[in-house]
């Protein structure tokens, strides 16, 4: 038996805890079952993996169409850009 440490999202940790309790297994036993039986070719797994990869990729900026890029940013991202621009202007 091997031992690993995982960094789980809150949602994954909640489900691991919930499902292991439902099956009266330890979290380690349930996680082992999941990894033994998972099929990475399953459409749901493949789609989720692709979404995760997309979130990790830095956004590509089309400098010819900055307005379109700005519309895709969240309000927090825009606020951060404005703050950084103000700081650069002060310097």
DSSP file (Angstrom, degrees, kcal/mol; ACC not computed):
  #  RESIDUE AA STRUCTURE BP1 BP2  ACC     N-H-->O    O-->H-N    N-H-->O    O-->H-N    TCO  KAPPA ALPHA  PHI   PSI    X-CA   Y-CA   Z-CA
    1    1 A X              0   0    0      0, 0.0     2,-0.3     0, 0.0     0, 0.0   0.000 360.0 360.0 360.0 136.5    0.0    0.0    0.0
    2    2 A X        -     0   0    0      2,-0.0     2,-0.4     0, 0.0     0, 0.0  -0.717 360.0-141.9-103.5 154.1    1.3    3.5   -0.9
    3    3 A X        +     0   0    0     -2,-0.3     2,-0.3     2,-0.0     0, 0.0  -0.971  24.2 169.0-119.5 132.1    0.7    6.7    0.9
    4    4 A X        -     0   0    0     -2,-0.4     2,-0.5     2,-0.0    -2,-0.0  -0.942  28.1-134.1-135.0 158.3    0.1   10.0   -0.8
    5    5 A X        -     0   0    0     -2,-0.3     2,-0.4     2,-0.0    -2,-0.0  -0.959  25.1-165.1-111.1 132.0   -1.1   13.5    0.2
    6    6 A X        -     0   0    0     -2,-0.5     2,-0.7     2,-0.0    -2,-0.0  -0.899  19.4-141.7-117.8 146.2   -3.7   15.2   -2.0
    7    7 A X        -     0   0    0     -2,-0.4     2,-0.3     0, 0.0    -2,-0.0  -0.922  32.7-172.3-103.0 108.4   -4.9   18.7   -2.2
    8    8 A X        -     0   0    0     -2,-0.7     2,-0.1     1,-0.1    -2,-0.0  -0.699  24.9-113.9-102.5 150.8   -8.6   18.5   -2.7
    9    9 A X     >  -     0   0    0     -2,-0.3     4,-2.5     1,-0.1     5,-0.2  -0.361  37.0-107.1 -69.0 162.7  -11.1   21.2   -3.5
   10   10 A X  H  > S+     0   0    0      1,-0.2     4,-2.4     2,-0.2     5,-0.2   0.908 122.1  51.3 -58.4 -41.7  -13.7   21.8   -0.8
   11   11 A X  H  > S+     0   0    0      1,-0.2     4,-2.3     2,-0.2    -1,-0.2   0.919 110.3  47.7 -63.3 -44.6  -16.3   20.1   -2.9
   12   12 A X  H  > S+     0   0    0      1,-0.2     4,-2.6     2,-0.2    -1,-0.2   0.899 112.2  50.0 -64.1 -40.7  -14.2   17.0   -3.5
   13   13 A X  H  X S+     0   0    0     -4,-2.5     4,-2.5     2,-0.2     5,-0.2   0.910 110.1  50.3 -64.8 -42.1  -13.3   16.8    0.2
   14   14 A X  H  X S+     0   0    0     -4,-2.4     4,-2.9    -5,-0.2    -2,-0.2   0.923 113.4  45.5 -61.4 -44.3  -17.0   17.1    1.2
   15   15 A X  H  X S+     0   0    0     -4,-2.3     4,-3.0     2,-0.2     5,-0.4   0.902 111.4  52.2 -67.5 -40.7  -18.0   14.3   -1.3
   16   16 A X  H  X S+     0   0    0     -4,-2.6     4,-2.0     2,-0.2     5,-0.2   0.932 114.6  43.1 -58.8 -46.5  -15.1   12.1   -0.2
   17   17 A X  H  X S+     0   0    0     -4,-2.5     4,-1.9    -5,-0.2    -2,-0.2   0.937 116.8  46.5 -65.4 -47.5  -16.2   12.5    3.4
   18   18 A X  H  X S+     0   0    0     -4,-2.9     4,-2.2    -5,-0.2    -2,-0.2   0.943 116.0  43.0 -61.9 -50.8  -19.9   12.1    2.7
   19   19 A X  H  X S+     0   0    0     -4,-3.0     4,-1.9     1,-0.2    -1,-0.2   0.864 111.6  53.2 -69.9 -35.9  -19.6    9.0    0.4
   20   20 A X  H  <>S+     0   0    0     -4,-2.0     5,-3.1    -5,-0.4     4,-0.3   0.896 110.8  48.2 -66.3 -37.4  -17.1    7.2    2.6
   21   21 A X  H ><5S+     0   0    0     -4,-1.9     3,-1.1     3,-0.2    -2,-0.2   0.916 109.4  53.0 -65.4 -42.5  -19.4    7.6    5.5
   22   22 A X  H 3<5S+     0   0    0     -4,-2.2    -2,-0.2     1,-0.3    -1,-0.2   0.865 115.4  40.3 -60.5 -36.1  -22.4    6.3    3.4
   23   23 A X  T 3<5S-     0   0    0     -4,-1.9    -1,-0.3    -5,-0.1    -2,-0.2   0.412 110.8-122.8 -91.8   1.8  -20.4    3.2    2.5
   24   24 A X  T < 5S+     0   0    0     -3,-1.1     2,-0.3    -4,-0.3    -3,-0.2   0.913  70.0 128.2  51.3  48.2  -18.9    2.9    6.0
   25   25 A X      < -     0   0    0     -5,-3.1    -1,-0.2    -6,-0.1    -2,-0.1  -0.841  65.4-102.9-120.3 160.6  -15.4    3.0    4.6
   26   26 A X     >  -     0   0    0     -2,-0.3     4,-2.5     1,-0.1     5,-0.2  -0.438  35.7-110.8 -74.5 161.5  -12.5    5.2    5.6
   27   27 A X  H  > S+     0   0    0      1,-0.2     4,-2.6     2,-0.2     5,-0.2   0.888 120.6  52.6 -60.4 -38.4  -11.8    8.1    3.3
   28   28 A X  H  > S+     0   0    0      2,-0.2     4,-2.3     1,-0.2    -1,-0.2   0.908 109.1  48.6 -64.1 -42.3   -8.6    6.4    2.2
   29   29 A X  H  > S+     0   0    0      2,-0.2     4,-2.2     1,-0.2    -2,-0.2   0.926 113.6  46.3 -64.3 -44.4  -10.4    3.2    1.3
   30   30 A X  H  X S+     0   0    0     -4,-2.5     4,-2.5     2,-0.2    -2,-0.2   0.922 111.9  50.5 -65.9 -43.0  -13.1    5.0   -0.7
   31   31 A X  H  X S+     0   0    0     -4,-2.6     4,-2.3     1,-0.2    -1,-0.2   0.902 109.2  52.6 -61.0 -40.5  -10.4    7.1   -2.5
   32   32 A X  H  X S+     0   0    0     -4,-2.3     4,-2.1     1,-0.2    -1,-0.2   0.925 108.9  49.6 -60.5 -44.6   -8.5    3.9   -3.3
   33   33 A X  H  X S+     0   0    0     -4,-2.2     4,-2.1     1,-0.2    -2,-0.2   0.926 109.6  51.9 -59.4 -44.7  -11.7    2.4   -4.8
   34   34 A X  H  X S+     0   0    0     -4,-2.5     4,-1.2     1,-0.2    -2,-0.2   0.927 112.2  44.5 -58.4 -46.2  -12.3    5.5   -6.9
   35   35 A X  H  < S+     0   0    0     -4,-2.3    -1,-0.2     1,-0.2    -2,-0.2   0.811 112.5  52.6 -71.8 -28.7   -8.8    5.5   -8.3
   36   36 A X  H  < S+     0   0    0     -4,-2.1    -1,-0.2    -5,-0.2    -2,-0.2   0.854 120.2  32.1 -72.0 -33.6   -9.0    1.7   -9.0
   37   37 A X  H  < S+     0   0    0     -4,-2.1    -2,-0.2    -5,-0.2    -1,-0.2   0.454  86.7 120.2-107.0  -1.6  -12.2    1.9  -10.9
   38   38 A X     <  -     0   0    0     -4,-1.2     2,-0.6    -5,-0.2     3,-0.0  -0.374  48.7-151.9 -68.4 142.4  -12.1    5.3  -12.6
   39   39 A X    >   -     0   0    0      1,-0.1     3,-2.1    -2,-0.1     6,-0.2  -0.934   4.2-164.5-115.1 106.0  -12.3    5.4  -16.4
   40   40 A X  T 3  S+     0   0    0     -2,-0.6    -1,-0.1     1,-0.3    -2,-0.0   0.605  87.5  65.7 -70.0  -7.9  -10.5    8.4  -17.8
   41   41 A X  T 3  S+     0   0    0      4,-0.1    -1,-0.3     5,-0.1     2,-0.1   0.520  73.0 118.2 -87.6  -5.1  -12.2    7.9  -21.1
   42   42 A X  S <> S-     0   0    0     -3,-2.1     4,-2.7     1,-0.1     5,-0.2  -0.395  72.0-128.8 -61.9 135.3  -15.6    8.7  -19.5
   43   43 A X  H  > S+     0   0    0      1,-0.2     4,-2.7     2,-0.2     5,-0.2   0.860 106.3  52.5 -58.4 -38.6  -17.1   11.7  -21.2
   44   44 A X  H  > S+     0   0    0      2,-0.2     4,-2.2     1,-0.2    -1,-0.2   0.907 111.6  45.4 -65.1 -41.6  -17.8   13.5  -17.9
   45   45 A X  H  > S+     0   0    0     -6,-0.2     4,-2.5    -3,-0.2    -2,-0.2   0.921 114.3  49.1 -66.3 -44.6  -14.2   13.0  -16.7
   46   46 A X  H  X S+     0   0    0     -4,-2.7     4,-2.2     2,-0.2    -2,-0.2   0.919 112.6  47.4 -62.2 -44.3  -12.8   14.1  -20.0
   47   47 A X  H  X S+     0   0    0     -4,-2.7     4,-2.2    -5,-0.2    -1,-0.2   0.915 113.0  48.5 -64.5 -43.1  -15.0   17.2  -20.1
   48   48 A X  H  X S+     0   0    0     -4,-2.2     4,-2.3     1,-0.2    -2,-0.2   0.893 110.8  51.2 -64.8 -39.4  -14.1   18.2  -16.5
   49   49 A X  H  X S+     0   0    0     -4,-2.5     4,-2.3     1,-0.2    -1,-0.2   0.908 110.0  49.6 -64.1 -41.4  -10.4   17.7  -17.2
   50   50 A X  H  X S+     0   0    0     -4,-2.2     4,-2.2     2,-0.2    -2,-0.2   0.896 110.3  50.5 -64.7 -39.6  -10.6   19.9  -20.3
   51   51 A X  H  X S+     0   0    0     -4,-2.2     4,-2.1     2,-0.2    -2,-0.2   0.911 110.0  50.5 -63.8 -41.5  -12.4   22.6  -18.3
   52   52 A X  H  X S+     0   0    0     -4,-2.3     4,-1.3     1,-0.2    -2,-0.2   0.908 110.2  49.6 -63.0 -42.1   -9.8   22.5  -15.6
   53   53 A X  H  X S+     0   0    0     -4,-2.3     4,-1.4     1,-0.2    -1,-0.2   0.902 108.9  52.8 -62.7 -41.2   -7.0   22.8  -18.2
   54   54 A X  H  < S+     0   0    0     -4,-2.2     3,-0.2     1,-0.2    -1,-0.2   0.892 107.2  51.8 -62.8 -39.7   -8.8   25.8  -19.7
   55   55 A X  H  < S+     0   0    0     -4,-2.1    -1,-0.2     1,-0.2    -2,-0.2   0.816 109.5  50.7 -66.9 -28.8   -9.0   27.6  -16.4
   56   56 A X  H  < S+     0   0    0     -4,-1.3    -1,-0.2    -3,-0.2    -2,-0.2   0.755  91.2  93.8 -79.5 -25.2   -5.3   27.1  -15.8
   57   57 A X  S  < S-     0   0    0     -4,-1.4     2,-0.2    -3,-0.2     3,-0.1  -0.435  84.0-116.3 -69.5 137.0   -4.3   28.5  -19.2
   58   58 A X        -     0   0    0     -2,-0.1    -1,-0.1     1,-0.1    -2,-0.1  -0.533  41.6-101.5 -67.9 140.8   -3.4   32.2  -19.3
   59   59 A X        -     0   0    0     -2,-0.2     2,-0.5    -4,-0.1    -1,-0.1  -0.357  30.9-125.4 -65.4 141.0   -6.0   34.0  -21.4
   60   60 A X        -     0   0    0     -3,-0.1     2,-0.6    -2,-0.0    -1,-0.1  -0.742  23.0-146.1 -86.5 133.0   -4.8   34.9  -24.9
   61   61 A X        -     0   0    0     -2,-0.5     2,-1.0     3,-0.0     5,-0.1  -0.885   5.1-152.0-106.9 121.3   -5.2   38.6  -25.6
   62   62 A X    >   -     0   0    0     -2,-0.6     3,-1.8     3,-0.3     7,-0.3  -0.803   7.7-164.3 -89.1 103.6   -6.0   39.7  -29.1
   63   63 A X  G >  S+     0   0    0     -2,-1.0     3,-0.5     1,-0.3    -1,-0.2   0.691  85.9  63.5 -66.0 -16.5   -4.5   43.2  -29.1
   64   64 A X  G 3  S+     0   0    0      1,-0.2    -1,-0.3     2,-0.1     3,-0.1   0.719 113.8  32.4 -76.5 -20.4   -6.5   44.0  -32.2
   65   65 A X  G <>  +     0   0    0     -3,-1.8     4,-1.5     1,-0.1     3,-0.3  -0.495  65.6 153.0-137.0  65.4   -9.7   43.6  -30.2
   66   66 A X  H <> S+     0   0    0     -3,-0.5     4,-2.8     1,-0.2     5,-0.2   0.814  72.2  63.7 -65.9 -30.6   -9.1   44.7  -26.6
   67   67 A X  H  > S+     0   0    0      1,-0.2     4,-1.7     2,-0.2    -1,-0.2   0.918 103.0  48.4 -60.7 -42.9  -12.7   45.6  -26.1
   68   68 A X  H  > S+     0   0    0     -3,-0.3     4,-0.8     1,-0.2    -1,-0.2   0.918 112.1  49.7 -62.4 -43.4  -13.8   42.0  -26.6
   69   69 A X  H >X S+     0   0    0     -4,-1.5     3,-1.0    -7,-0.3     4,-0.5   0.911 108.6  52.2 -62.4 -43.6  -11.1   40.9  -24.2
   70   70 A X  H >< S+     0   0    0     -4,-2.8     3,-1.0     1,-0.3    -1,-0.2   0.844 103.2  58.4 -63.2 -33.8  -12.2   43.4  -21.5
   71   71 A X  H 3< S+     0   0    0     -4,-1.7    -1,-0.3     1,-0.2    -2,-0.2   0.750 102.4  55.4 -67.4 -22.3  -15.8   42.2  -21.8
   72   72 A X  H << S+     0   0    0     -3,-1.0    -1,-0.2    -4,-0.8    -2,-0.2   0.605  89.8  96.0 -85.6 -12.2  -14.6   38.7  -20.8
   73   73 A X  S << S-     0   0    0     -3,-1.0     2,-0.1    -4,-0.5    -3,-0.0  -0.469  76.2-119.3 -80.1 149.4  -12.9   39.9  -17.6
   74   74 A X     >  -     0   0    0     -2,-0.1     4,-2.2     1,-0.1     5,-0.2  -0.374  29.3-107.0 -78.1 165.7  -14.7   39.7  -14.2
   75   75 A X  H  > S+     0   0    0      1,-0.2     4,-2.4     2,-0.2     5,-0.1   0.855 122.1  54.3 -63.0 -33.5  -15.3   42.9  -12.3
   76   76 A X  H  > S+     0   0    0      2,-0.2     4,-2.2     1,-0.2    -1,-0.2   0.901 108.3  48.7 -66.1 -40.1  -12.5   41.8   -9.8
   77   77 A X  H  > S+     0   0    0      2,-0.2     4,-2.2     1,-0.2    -2,-0.2   0.895 112.1  48.3 -66.6 -39.6  -10.1   41.4  -12.7
   78   78 A X  H  X S+     0   0    0     -4,-2.2     4,-2.6     2,-0.2     5,-0.2   0.914 110.5  51.4 -66.1 -42.5  -11.0   44.8  -14.1
   79   79 A X  H  X S+     0   0    0     -4,-2.4     4,-2.3     1,-0.2    -2,-0.2   0.908 109.9  49.9 -60.4 -41.9  -10.7   46.4  -10.7
   80   80 A X  H  X S+     0   0    0     -4,-2.2     4,-2.6     2,-0.2    -1,-0.2   0.908 110.2  50.4 -63.9 -42.2   -7.2   44.9  -10.3
   81   81 A X  H  X S+     0   0    0     -4,-2.2     4,-2.5     1,-0.2    -2,-0.2   0.919 111.4  48.0 -61.0 -43.8   -6.2   46.2  -13.7
   82   82 A X  H  X S+     0   0    0     -4,-2.6     4,-2.2     2,-0.2    -1,-0.2   0.889 111.5  50.4 -65.5 -38.6   -7.3   49.7  -12.9
   83   83 A X  H  X S+     0   0    0     -4,-2.3     4,-2.1     2,-0.2    -2,-0.2   0.931 112.1  46.8 -64.0 -45.8   -5.5   49.6   -9.5
   84   84 A X  H  X S+     0   0    0     -4,-2.6     4,-2.2     1,-0.2    -2,-0.2   0.893 111.8  51.2 -64.2 -39.2   -2.3   48.5  -11.2
   85   85 A X  H  X S+     0   0    0     -4,-2.5     4,-2.1     1,-0.2    -1,-0.2   0.896 109.6  50.1 -64.3 -39.5   -2.6   51.2  -13.9
   86   86 A X  H  X S+     0   0    0     -4,-2.2     4,-1.7     2,-0.2    -1,-0.2   0.887 110.2  50.5 -65.6 -39.3   -3.1   53.8  -11.2
   87   87 A X  H  X S+     0   0    0     -4,-2.1     4,-1.4     1,-0.2    -2,-0.2   0.898 110.8  48.4 -66.2 -40.0    0.0   52.7   -9.4
   88   88 A X  H  < S+     0   0    0     -4,-2.2    -1,-0.2     1,-0.2    -2,-0.2   0.881 108.7  54.2 -67.3 -36.9    2.0   52.8  -12.6
   89   89 A X  H  < S+     0   0    0     -4,-2.1    -1,-0.2     1,-0.2    -2,-0.2   0.874 105.6  53.5 -65.7 -35.6    0.8   56.3  -13.3
   90   90 A X  H  <        0   0    0     -4,-1.7    -1,-0.2     1,-0.3    -2,-0.2   0.865 360.0 360.0 -65.2 -36.1    1.9   57.5   -9.9
   91   91 A X     <        0   0    0     -4,-1.4    -1,-0.3    -5,-0.1    -2,-0.2   0.471 360.0 360.0 -80.6 360.0    5.4   56.2  -10.5
